[in-house]
Amino acid sequence: MAKITRVLLTIIFIIVAAISGCSPKEEKGALKQFEKITLAVTPWPASAPLYVAYEKGYFREEGLDVTLHSYVAGHLGLDAVLSGRADFTTVGETPIARAAIDGKPLAVIATVSVIDQAILIIARRDRGISAANDLRGKRIGLVTGTTADFFLHIYLTTSYINPKSIRVVNLAPDKVVDALLNGEVDAVSTWAPHTMALRDKLGPKGLIFHDPDIYIMTWNIVTTQDLIKKNPERVRKFLRAVLRANRFIKEAPDETRAISAKYFGIDSFFFEREWKSYKFNTGLDQSLLLNLEDQARWLIKRDTGSNRKLPNFMDFIYADGLKAIEPGAVRITGK
């Protein structure tokens, strides 16, 4: 009997030793399940919260295995989401308004940054441009269907310049800088990092037009309504990581710029001077609705002969995910 007892005690000792030999970290790692997520992101300073959440491991701590796909403009990232090639994307209001008019099943889940000098019109002085009025009759390059397109329209309108008096040249996003430098166009309406590159390369030969009072841009996270219905917890996980990233940005702006610079190939000091234009505060605000409605009216009016109507943008905003995590961040009446 004593012999059997000794054998049992020996077996128990071996089992306990084996269990204690596995660290809690290893056990947790072995059991942790990661959801695979594809994020379409545009490489410019407004996307900093996504890069921080990725680099600092916030997504993984929420159980998300995120793959970043870079798109040179937000409307291309939105196309990726709507076609099923990505789960989430970063995008400005104009492509959202266009997709909503077309009845696409998108949903805005948060605004991650607000920019008061998001778009600049940069002109060449050697093309006879020294004031806004000199834009008349000139070729202005831009990526049509983007916020740069909308900004040019409102800048010309508020400057009492008939938009029909200029010639818009549609450019691929990666051709904007070269088009102005090579003289293909006389001016461009565009965003960072194109604006930073042009400022640096043109120097005093360049002239910048901007009015911060006429347009403040939002940079938003968009997914599909279908993804939300199937997995609302995935949205909450994603947003928790982004909220942590926003807090990190406030605490460590220098490291944030260094992280972001890795993704658009420009040293962080080049956009340090523009950093004050970016406000990183994840939320959903009533101004987003008003901005989307303004842009939708412009798009519908521009498409002459179209019988499309202004959509109800409340149907394209999903606030429950953010409200569950940070209720005070949702400031939309009725949401």
C-alpha positions in Angstrom: 0.0 0.0 0.0 2.8 2.3 1.0 4.5 1.5 -2.4 1.4 2.4 -4.3 1.1 5.7 -2.4 4.7 6.6 -3.2 4.0 5.9 -6.9 0.9 8.1 -6.9 2.7 10.9 -5.1 5.5 10.7 -7.7 3.0 10.9 -10.6 1.3 13.9 -9.0 4.7 15.6 -8.4 5.6 15.2 -12.1 2.2 16.6 -13.2 2.5 19.6 -10.9 6.1 20.2 -12.1 5.0 20.1 -15.7 2.2 22.5 -15.2 4.3 24.9 -13.2 6.9 24.8 -15.9 4.5 26.5 -18.3 4.5 30.3 -17.7 1.2 32.1 -17.6 2.4 34.1 -20.7 2.8 30.8 -22.6 -0.5 29.5 -21.5 -2.2 32.7 -22.5 -0.4 32.9 -25.8 -1.3 29.3 -26.6 -5.0 29.9 -26.0 -5.3 33.4 -27.5 -7.2 33.5 -30.7 -6.6 36.4 -33.1 -9.1 37.7 -35.6 -7.6 38.6 -38.9 -8.3 42.1 -40.1 -7.4 44.0 -43.2 -7.0 47.7 -42.8 -6.8 50.0 -45.9 -5.0 53.2 -44.8 -3.8 56.3 -46.6 -0.3 57.3 -45.6 -0.5 60.9 -44.4 -0.4 62.5 -40.9 -4.2 62.1 -40.2 -3.7 58.3 -40.2 -1.3 58.5 -37.3 -3.8 56.8 -34.8 -3.9 53.7 -37.0 -0.1 53.5 -37.4 0.3 53.9 -33.6 -2.3 51.3 -32.8 -0.5 48.9 -35.1 3.1 49.7 -34.1 2.4 49.7 -30.3 0.6 46.4 -30.4 -2.8 47.8 -29.4 -4.6 45.9 -32.1 -3.0 42.6 -31.0 -3.8 43.3 -27.4 -7.5 43.4 -28.5 -7.1 40.1 -30.2 -6.9 41.6 -33.7 -4.3 40.4 -36.2 -4.2 43.5 -38.5 -2.7 43.6 -42.0 -2.1 47.1 -43.3 -2.7 47.8 -47.0 -1.6 51.2 -48.2 -3.7 53.3 -50.6 -2.6 56.6 -51.9 -6.1 58.1 -51.5 -9.0 57.5 -49.3 -11.5 56.8 -52.1 -9.3 53.9 -53.2 -9.4 52.5 -49.6 -13.1 52.9 -49.5 -13.4 51.0 -52.8 -11.4 48.2 -51.2 -13.8 47.9 -48.3 -16.9 48.0 -50.5 -15.5 45.3 -52.8 -14.5 43.1 -49.9 -10.8 43.5 -50.1 -10.5 45.2 -46.8 -12.5 45.3 -43.5 -11.9 48.9 -42.4 -10.5 52.0 -44.1 -9.5 55.6 -43.5 -11.3 58.2 -45.7 -12.5 61.8 -45.9 -16.0 63.0 -46.4 -16.3 63.4 -50.2 -15.9 59.7 -51.1 -18.3 58.8 -48.2 -20.9 61.2 -49.5 -20.5 59.9 -53.1 -20.9 56.3 -51.9 -23.9 57.1 -49.8 -25.6 58.8 -52.7 -25.0 55.6 -54.7 -26.6 53.6 -51.9 -23.4 51.7 -51.0 -23.7 49.8 -47.7 -21.0 51.6 -45.8 -21.0 52.7 -42.1 -18.8 55.4 -40.5 -17.8 54.1 -37.0 -15.6 57.1 -35.9 -13.8 60.2 -36.8 -10.1 59.8 -35.8 -8.8 63.2 -36.7 -9.9 66.7 -37.6 -7.7 68.9 -39.9 -8.1 72.6 -40.4 -5.5 72.8 -43.2 -6.0 69.5 -44.8 -6.1 70.7 -48.3 -4.0 73.4 -49.9 -3.9 74.9 -53.4 -0.3 75.3 -54.4 0.4 77.3 -57.5 3.5 78.2 -59.5 4.4 81.9 -59.5 6.1 81.6 -62.9 2.7 80.9 -64.4 1.6 84.4 -63.7 -0.2 83.6 -60.4 0.3 86.0 -57.5 -3.3 86.2 -56.2 -6.4 84.1 -56.1 -7.9 86.0 -59.1 -5.0 84.8 -61.2 -6.3 81.2 -61.0 -8.9 82.1 -63.7 -8.0 80.4 -67.0 -5.4 78.2 -65.4 -5.0 74.4 -65.3 -5.5 73.1 -61.8 -4.7 69.4 -61.1 -6.4 67.3 -58.5 -7.7 63.8 -57.8 -11.4 64.0 -58.8 -14.0 62.7 -56.3 -11.8 63.5 -53.3 -11.9 66.2 -50.6 -9.3 68.1 -52.7 -12.0 68.4 -55.4 -14.6 69.7 -53.0 -12.1 72.2 -51.4 -11.2 73.7 -54.8 -14.9 74.2 -55.5 -15.6 76.0 -52.3 -12.4 78.0 -52.4 -13.2 79.3 -55.9 -16.8 80.0 -55.0 -15.9 82.0 -51.8 -13.3 83.9 -53.8 -15.9 84.9 -56.3 -14.3 82.9 -59.1 -16.6 80.9 -61.4 -15.4 77.3 -61.2 -16.1 77.1 -64.9 -13.4 79.6 -65.6 -10.6 77.2 -64.6 -9.6 73.9 -66.3 -9.6 70.9 -63.9 -7.0 68.3 -64.8 -7.8 64.9 -63.3 -4.6 63.3 -61.9 -3.7 60.0 -60.4 -2.8 60.5 -56.7 0.8 59.5 -57.2 1.2 62.0 -60.1 0.1 65.2 -58.3 3.6 66.4 -57.3 5.3 65.7 -60.6 2.5 67.3 -62.6 3.1 70.6 -60.9 6.8 70.4 -60.9 7.0 69.4 -64.6 4.6 72.2 -65.6 1.8 69.9 -66.7 -0.5 72.0 -64.6 -0.3 75.6 -63.2 -1.6 74.7 -59.7 -2.8 71.7 -57.7 -5.4 71.1 -55.0 -4.0 68.4 -52.7 -3.1 67.1 -49.3 -0.1 66.0 -47.3 2.5 64.6 -47.9 2.1 66.0 -51.4 1.8 69.5 -50.0 5.0 69.0 -47.9 7.0 67.8 -50.9 5.8 70.7 -53.1 6.5 73.3 -50.4 10.0 71.9 -50.0 10.8 71.6 -53.8 9.2 74.8 -55.0 10.3 77.0 -52.2 9.7 80.7 -53.0 8.6 79.8 -56.5 5.4 78.3 -55.0 2.3 80.1 -53.8 -0.1 78.6 -51.3 -3.9 79.4 -51.2 -6.0 78.3 -48.2 -8.8 79.6 -46.1 -9.3 77.8 -42.8 -12.7 79.3 -42.2 -14.3 77.6 -45.2 -13.5 74.0 -44.6 -12.4 71.7 -41.8 -11.9 68.2 -42.9 -12.5 65.0 -40.9 -10.6 61.7 -41.3 -12.9 58.8 -40.7 -13.0 55.0 -40.1 -15.4 53.2 -42.4 -16.5 49.6 -42.6 -19.5 47.8 -44.1 -22.9 47.5 -42.6 -22.7 43.7 -43.1 -19.5 43.5 -41.0 -21.2 45.3 -38.2 -24.2 43.0 -38.3 -22.1 39.9 -38.3 -19.5 41.0 -35.7 -20.2 44.1 -33.7 -17.6 43.1 -31.1 -14.9 43.3 -33.8 -15.8 47.0 -34.2 -15.5 47.6 -30.5 -12.1 45.9 -30.3 -10.9 48.0 -33.2 -12.1 51.2 -31.6 -10.6 50.4 -28.2 -7.2 50.1 -29.9 -7.7 53.5 -31.7 -8.7 55.2 -28.5 -5.6 54.0 -26.8 -3.6 55.3 -29.8 -5.1 58.8 -29.5 -4.1 58.9 -25.8 -0.5 57.9 -26.8 -0.4 60.6 -29.5 -1.2 63.3 -26.9 1.5 61.9 -24.5 4.2 61.3 -27.1 3.9 63.5 -30.2 7.5 63.1 -31.2 7.4 59.3 -31.2 4.1 59.5 -33.0 5.6 61.5 -35.8 8.6 59.1 -36.0 6.2 56.1 -36.2 4.1 57.8 -38.9 7.1 58.9 -41.0 8.0 55.2 -41.5 4.9 54.8 -43.6 5.1 57.7 -46.0 8.8 57.9 -46.5 9.3 61.5 -45.3 11.5 62.4 -42.3 9.3 63.5 -39.4 10.7 67.0 -39.2 9.2 67.8 -42.6 5.7 67.6 -41.3 6.4 68.8 -37.7 5.5 72.3 -38.8 2.1 71.1 -40.0 1.4 68.9 -37.0 -0.6 71.6 -35.2 -3.3 71.4 -37.9 -4.2 67.8 -36.9 -6.5 67.2 -33.9 -6.5 63.6 -32.8 -9.7 62.9 -30.8 -11.8 59.9 -31.7 -15.5 60.7 -31.8 -18.6 61.2 -33.8 -19.8 64.8 -34.0 -22.8 66.5 -35.5 -20.5 68.5 -37.8 -19.7 65.3 -39.7 -23.4 65.0 -40.7 -23.5 68.6 -41.8 -20.3 68.3 -43.8 -21.5 65.1 -45.5 -24.8 66.8 -46.4 -23.0 69.8 -47.9 -20.8 67.7 -50.0 -23.6 65.5 -51.2 -25.6 68.5 -52.4 -22.6 69.7 -54.3 -22.1 66.3 -55.9 -25.7 65.9 -56.9 -25.8 69.5 -58.3 -22.6 68.9 -60.3 -23.9 65.7 -61.8 -26.3 67.5 -64.2 -29.2 65.4 -65.3 -29.1 63.2 -62.3 -32.3 62.5 -60.4 -30.6 61.2 -57.3 -31.7 62.5 -53.9 -29.9 63.6 -50.7 -29.4 60.5 -48.6 -30.2 60.3 -44.8 -26.7 60.2 -43.5 -27.9 59.0 -40.1 -28.3 55.6 -41.9 -24.6 55.6 -42.7 -23.3 56.3 -39.2 -22.9 53.5 -36.7 -22.5 55.0 -33.2 -23.2 52.0 -30.9 -19.7 50.7 -31.1 -18.1 53.9 -29.9 -20.9 54.7 -27.4 -20.3 51.3 -25.7 -16.7 52.2 -25.1 -16.7 56.0 -24.6 -20.3 57.4 -24.5 -19.2 61.0 -24.3 -17.4 60.7 -27.7 -20.7 60.5 -29.5 -22.2 63.9 -30.1 -24.8 63.3 -32.8 -28.4 64.1 -31.9 -30.4 60.9 -32.2 -27.4 58.6 -31.9 
